[in-house]
C-alpha cells in the first residue's frame, strides 16, 4: 500500500503515526501523574484524620491503663481509617502511641 501512496502520502502516514504516539505518551503520563496526586491526597487525608482523632482522644490514651478502653479506642481508630493500615500491615496491633504506653 505504501508504494502506491507516493511521497506525500508517506509523509502524511508517518506524521499521523508520530502524532498518535506523542498523544498516547502524553495521555499515559498525565494519567500517571493524576494517580500519584490522588494517592498523595489520600495519604495526607488519612494522616490528618488520624492526627485529629489522636488529638481528640489524647486524654484517654495517656491517662487510662484500662485494656478495655484502649481496645475500644483502637477499634474506633481502625474504623475511621477504613482498615487501611490495619489490613495492609498484618503485624498491626495498636497505634504507636498505644503500643508505647501499654502492653498486655
N, C-alpha and C positions, 0 to 999 in steps of 0.2 A: 504494500500500500504506500509506503514512503517513497518508492521510486516514482509513482505517478503524481505525487504532490508538488514536486518542484521545490525550489529553494525557499520561496515564500511560505509554502505550506509547512515545510520542515521547520522553519523559524517559528511559525505560529504554534505548532505542536510542541516544540521544545519550550517555548515561552510559557505555554499553558502548564506543562509539567513542572517547570521551575516554580511558577506562582502557586500551583496547588501544593507543592512540597513546602514552600515557605508558609503558606496559610496553615497547613497541618501542624508544622513545627510551632508556630506562634500560638495556635489553639491549645496544643498539648502543654506548652509552657505556661499559658495563662491558667489552665485548669489545675496544673500542679501548684502554682502559686496560690490559687484560691483554696485548695485543700490544705496547704500549710497554714494559711491565715486562719481558716476555720478551726483547725486543730489547736493553734496557739490561743485563740479566743476561748475555746472550750476549756483548755488547761487553766487559763487565767481566771475564768468564771468559777471553775471548781475550787481553785485556791482561795478566791475571795469568799466563796460560800463557807468553806471550811474555817477560814480565819474569823468570819463573822460568828459562826457557830461557837468556836472556841472562846471568843471574847464574851459572848452571851452566857456561856456556861463555865467560865473560868473559876468562879467561886465554888461551884460544885466539884469541879475537877481537882482543885488544890486542897479543899478543906476535907472532903469526905474520904474515908477509907473503907466505906461500905461497899463490898463487892457487888451487891445488887444494884446500887445507884450507878456505879461505874459501868456495869454491864448494860444498864438501860441507856446511859449516855452513849456508849459505843454503838448500840443498836440504832439509836436515833441519828447519830452521825453517819452511819453506814446508809441508812435510809435516805438521808438528804443528799448524799453523794451518789445515789443511784447505783450503789455497789461497784463503782468504777475501780477504786483502789482495792477494795476488799476482795473482789473476784480476780483482778489481774495479778495480785500478789498472794499466792497461796499461804505464805507464812504470816500474813497479816492477822494479828491478834488484837492489838489495841493501838490507837493512835500514839505517836511518840510521847506526848505529854502524859498519857495514862500509863504507858509502859515504864516510864522513868520513875513514877511515884508509887506504883502499885504492883505487887506481884502475888501470885497465889501460892 
